[in-house]
Amino acid sequence: MAIPERFSNLPDYAFPRLRKLLAGIEPGGDPLILTIGEPRHALPDFVGPVMAESIADFGKYPANEGTAELLAAISGWLQRRHGLDVVPERIMALNGTREGLFNAALALAPERKNGQRPAILVPNPFYQVYAVAAAAVGAEPVFVPAAPETGHLPRFADLPAAVLERATVAYLCSPANPQGSIASEDYLEELIALAERHDFLVFADECYSEIWRDAPPPGALAVATRMGLPDRVVMFNSLSKRSNLPGLRSGFAAGGVEQIAQMRRLRSYAGAPLPLPVQRVSAMAWGDEGHVEASRALYQQKYAIADRVLGNVPGYQPVQGGFFLWLPVPDSVGDGEAAARKLWAEAGIQVLPGAYLARDGQAGNPGRNFIRVALVAPAEQTEAALNRLKNCLYQGG
């Protein structure tokens, strides 16, 4: 039986590729896995008790778009964090942001624009669901470099006008995965104005927004609202990184009434609502900042460790938000794949080659000469790992 061609050019996902790359190589030390962005800080104290109190609710069908309690909690958080008054009709609960980032394209990206095949704009490197969403709706994914010379943010305005006129969606992650760069208010204003001028939507992936070095990153929906253009942005966030609850699979989308209505409509046919106990825990989590502040302090401690250990490495950029280091590979080592093999074989450290998070463009693959390192382990383990990494990859700096 034939398989759909629309997914035929997808490369293997990053982690299966890494397993193949390292197959047969014995780790050269006690293994330290710094690849996956899985938070390892403590869960909020209330998770267990609230889940236990709600256990009987696993016997009920949950509200598809989110319970009134959960939507109110998210609305309250949007007010406290971003100064936004967002009514529940403009919010939808999600099984994590990945579901929303994919299904939003299905619900909101038209089949044609100006009589042509549509384009979906994707930062490069990027979170891989953006590209598969473009493939699913038959759009052309246009990969926009987010390299050191652009501050690790995509310059959408530099695209040809003919491409922008076909654009239906631009994805943006801030703080960025993998580079940790943050889109400023000026950057967001320019992007939203560009979207208004060329009539496309901005899908703002803000799942790392509560992990930052110095100041809270601005939110795209808040900027769009101040500009009088709230319908230009759909924002996504979750409890995975903010609250150290990746297994809860709980997030939300917020945007204009029409956009959320279309997403809710699609989800009523094809979505899987969050179980009611999960929604109760989620409502508690969005209403509490104490556990978020405690977790953020631990990440800031690890930022300081990374600065101290790697600060004199040529090309090192202090992470501004999120919990990934995006480290340059020395010319003497080769590329990110060579660095990953070397670190595993000689130091027992597992990292992700940057090319696995990007696609080839006219100037090559912008992730080729980088590795991604997740700062999710405890501080003491992180410091030991980064010292081993530095001594192996940068020869002691």
C-alpha angles and dihedrals in degrees: 000000000000119000125218112278092210091079098034096100096051110120120228111283115266100257098048087048090052092050090054091047094053097037112132095013115120114218112252095221142358102327116254114185111207099160113091123065095230113142114231101186119115121288116245110273094239097059098087098043095046092047091049093049090052099044094113089060090073082080093065133073108247129227108272098218094038134280120281088248093055096043090050091051092051091047089052091051091050089053095049096041103036106014090243128148101210117171118217091254087068094054132071129186116233140193089245124311096281091071092049096045089054100041094044088067091050091050101039112023110091123224093238135019123195087348093301140100106279125242127220114203116223129184112236114248096035149155103280098231089074092066096044090050089055090050092049093057095042094247126142110251108224109199111211115198116245099189136151092270090059095044089259090290126112118252099218092171090065091066117106115270089240090061094045090052089058095044117116100168137018117197118210129179117198121203081033126236113243105007102046093225120148127220109231124221089256091053092049092047091053092048094048091047088051090050091051092048094050097031104241135129128247115222103201112202103199101162092129094046096113095054109077143141108225113354139007111273115245117254122237095220091052091051092047091050092052088051090052091246106105092145091064094071136058110188126200130199138159146188094245098093101014095054102020090247106125092146093055089071093209127147142126146225124218129186144111120342093248095047094050091044090056092047091048090049092054092044091054087065103034110014132099111223121222114262112256095247088054090050091051092051089046092053090052091048095051089050096053126071100172095083090045093053092048092051093046090054089057091052091048088053089055091048087058091049091051091049091050096046100037104023094108094048109114110253096014112150118196109238113248099192142358122031107276130103114212102204127189117234115230115245089237090063099045122222136342094278091053090048092050092051092046094049093048095045098043105027107019090238119138118207134162121253109239093227089068089067096049143047133234115267137173090288094042128256110331091208096050097100097041139076127207118227121189117220094205102115122090116283097256092050091044092054092049091048094049092049090051090047093050094048092048102040104028098030093239093315 
